Amino acid sequence: MTTSAAAKPSLRLEDQRFLTGKGRYVDDRPDAGHLHARFVRADLAHAEIRGIDISAAAEIPGVIGIWTGADLVADDIGPMPCSVVAATVEPIIIPPHHALAVDRVRYVGEPVVLVVAESGEAAADATEAVMVEYEDLPAVVTIDAAEAGDAPLIWPQAPGNCAYRFVKGDGEAVATAMGSAAHVVELDLDNHRVSAFPLEPRAAVAEYDAESERFTMDLTGQGLHGIRGDLAGPVFGLPADRFHLRADDVGGGFGLKNFLFSEWVCLLWAARRTGQPVRWLATTGEELAGSIHGRAVASKAKLALDGDGTFLALDVEMVADMGAYLSSGGPNASTNAASTAMGGVYRIPAIHMRSRGIFTNTAPVDAYRGAGKPEANFVIERLIDAAARRCGFDPVELRRRNIVDTFPYPKALGAVLDCGRFRGNLDDAVALADRDGFEARREAAAQSGKLLGLGIACFLESSRGAPQEEVEVRFAADGKVELATGTESNGQGHETVFTRLAAERLGLPMDGFRYVQADTFATRTGAGHGGARTMHMGAGTLMLAMDAMLEKAAPLAARLLQADPEDVTFAQGRFSAGTDDRSVSLLEVAAAARSSDASPETGETGLDTAVFRKDVPFTFPGGCHIAEVEIEPETGHVTLTRYIAVDDYGRIVDPQLTEGQLHGGVVQGIGQALGERIAYDADSGQLLSGSLMDYALPRAVDLPMFDVTFAGEATTANPLGAKGVGQAGCIAAPPAVINAVVDALSPLGVDHIQMPATSERVWQAIAGRGERPSGGTAT
């Protein structure tokens, strides 16, 4: 790995507890005195609830209570909100999404009945004894079925099963360019439905204090202030300060744990109803069927080029499968988020993007690592490869001709790229991949009866997430400096990096700090995790907060030193005056300031300082990934043999953690490209991939060693110059791998294949039953 000289690797502070079994995960909490929750879930995709018989279940020893959606509605528990804001053509249709189904179920896995018992075993037995009488209704499982003229409506208020329509760009300019172009290349692309499937499943322990009328919940969450906001007013009709949410250690999230789930509502309600703590841990089946899914976007895309291969226009129509309900931020991925990266790293004068969200009788879909950016980049990178193949261009030269290399660069849909090393990363990746020697390798593979392919994909990430964040620097009575941030870790190493940045800036030892996060009572606000925002939004705001604190401390230090404030300087943890030896430590200044009155405007005491940063611009990580694959023609099996990445993440704050984040994203992207797929039976709506026997997560044996180089340009969008890495691998890997698969199959006349490129799908393509040029056109 190559990286910038300023970067410093760290031994993670978190690893001491992780490696010694002392991680603070939700299900590790002792369960003495806790009740256990289980859920009866719908086993039909669409049905009226005709009756629920709980009599036999209620007789099982240890059962405390059994409740239905009607019980929650009677207690004024409202539906869960969809809080996304998008400039849709018409208002988004947000149907009521109750925590437990009311009157009708709309997907397999939807919670219908809540069972609470003294043990998990008793609760599980009771769920088996609950009898739900259904009247089966026609189900629409695919986008095509849901949009058919005679399709049954999942929601009467959504004609055509359409939740929203979104349009951005200049349709007239695009149509004009398409009409006059020398070449127009078209593709139908399926960014299929997948599961984030973090290592730690969803889990929570909910409590209620009747005296204070306050709820407390420890949960596997990654955006607690947002979850609390959705819970408090919309669902419970109560002020937010009545809900205390905490998430200590969280074993992965990838977007999934950002959102409000039915289970969180039910657990809190049950804790209030029973007066005892109530806990729940999801099973693998519940995670695959009953959480949220990602991607699920089908696109029809066209790229116009002149005779020399210069890009003239891009036209993209995206149809997003929303599932049966709109999750908290579900529509965002195929609207706002996708538009910021549409067209990738290329100069495209005119872009017209249209998207619509369609209800189906499947689990809800929301943001999964990248959230719209993988879909947008997949469109342009597949189109470029198709254009090169069908119109006689070299795929590297076609990219190089059109890549953005002057800054700032305003993209056609409004994003302004402030900086980037897009051309350099492409050139470096091609050199590292030894593209000149590829044909010899292909010939050697052919001698062994194998097909070899090389795939190239550049990527553009628009990194920021929510455009506001707050960080507090606090001086605790025990002498620790607390760093309280609204960003939240779910395995990335925030505690290590934030602490090291503070130690370097303030000249204090790392053990002098306490990292505070993911606690709605210990942090005043925050947008959590998501959008590769930690260094940009969280650490960038931390640097501003430390500077503001030192500015506040300087006059007091001057008084303690009996010096003119203009003569006071700060270095290595101490304030000094002039050229003599007089100095005072930051902690001594903080102790002297601690007795001062709190600020009536901010509530800050002494040197405690909070900085709230808003309306922050995006950063734009980018790079080039190259995959090499080998295919066994007799079986269609794809082996990924090489993977090269040359990426720009601005200033690299910690190369080891950055590379770890990149590896994780790449693996998830490879998984989507080659095997992972949430599949439903098209007629019944039954989930066909409900276990890890059928949902093909990648394994270590499926992966080569990764060749990673960091070569970036610092951004001015934050004080660190850093750009986000958390989503990049997930964005770049799918087109790189699929382009490699198509390249391997191209000698057989195949120039298009949909994800995932499973052995069956590849074998069908080889056998003549797969996708050939009919998957798109070129003129």
Sequence and secondary structure as in RCSB ss.txt:
>XXXX:A:sequence
MTTSAAAKPSLRLEDQRFLTGKGRYVDDRPDAGHLHARFVRADLAHAEIRGIDISAAAEIPGVIGIWTGADLVAD
DIGPMPCSVVAATVEPIIIPPHHALAVDRVRYVGEPVVLVVAESGEAAADATEAVMVEYEDLPAVVTIDAAEAGD
APLIWPQAPGNCAYRFVKGDGEAVATAMGSAAHVVELDLDNHRVSAFPLEPRAAVAEYDAESERFTMDLTGQGLH
GIRGDLAGPVFGLPADRFHLRADDVGGGFGLKNFLFSEWVCLLWAARRTGQPVRWLATTGEELAGSIHGRAVASK
AKLALDGDGTFLALDVEMVADMGAYLSSGGPNASTNAASTAMGGVYRIPAIHMRSRGIFTNTAPVDAYRGAGKPE
ANFVIERLIDAAARRCGFDPVELRRRNIVDTFPYPKALGAVLDCGRFRGNLDDAVALADRDGFEARREAAAQSGK
LLGLGIACFLESSRGAPQEEVEVRFAADGKVELATGTESNGQGHETVFTRLAAERLGLPMDGFRYVQADTFATRT
GAGHGGARTMHMGAGTLMLAMDAMLEKAAPLAARLLQADPEDVTFAQGRFSAGTDDRSVSLLEVAAAARSSDASP
ETGETGLDTAVFRKDVPFTFPGGCHIAEVEIEPETGHVTLTRYIAVDDYGRIVDPQLTEGQLHGGVVQGIGQALG
ERIAYDADSGQLLSGSLMDYALPRAVDLPMFDVTFAGEATTANPLGAKGVGQAGCIAAPPAVINAVVDALSPLGV
DHIQMPATSERVWQAIAGRGERPSGGTAT
>XXXX:A:secstr
 B  TT      TTHHHHHTT    GGGS  TT EEEEEEE SSSSEEEEEEE HHHHTSTTEEEEEEHHHHHHT
T            SS        SS  SEE STT EEEEEEESSHHHHHHHHHH EEEEEE     SHHHHHSTT
   SSTTSGGGEEEEEEEE HHHHHHHHHH SEEEEEEEEEEEE    SS  EEEEEEETTTTEEEEEES S HH
HHHHHIIIIII S GGGEEEE  S    TTGGGS  HHHHHHHHHHHHHSS EEEE  HHHHHHHS BEEEEEEE
EEEEE TT  EEEEEEEEEEEEESS  TTGGGIIIIIHHHHTTTTB  SEEEEEEEEEE SS  B   TTTTHHH
HHHHHHHHHHHHHHHHT  HHHHHHHHB  SSSEE TTS EE    HHHHHHHHHHHTTGGGHHHHHHHHHHTT 
EEEEEEEEEE  B SSSEEEEEEEE TTS EEEEES   SSS HHHHHHHHHHHHHT  GGGEEEE SBTTTSS 
   S SS IIIIIIHHHHHHHHHHHHHHHHHHHHHHT  GGGEEEETTEEEETTSS EEEHHHHHHHHTTS   T
TT   TT EEEEEES   B  EEEEEEEEEEETTTTEEEEEEEEEEEE BS S HHHHHHHHHHHHHHHHHHHHT
    B TTT  BS  STTTS    GGG   EEEEE     SSSTT B   TTHHHHHHHHHHHHHHHHHHGGGT 
    SS  HHHHHHHHTT S  GGGS B 
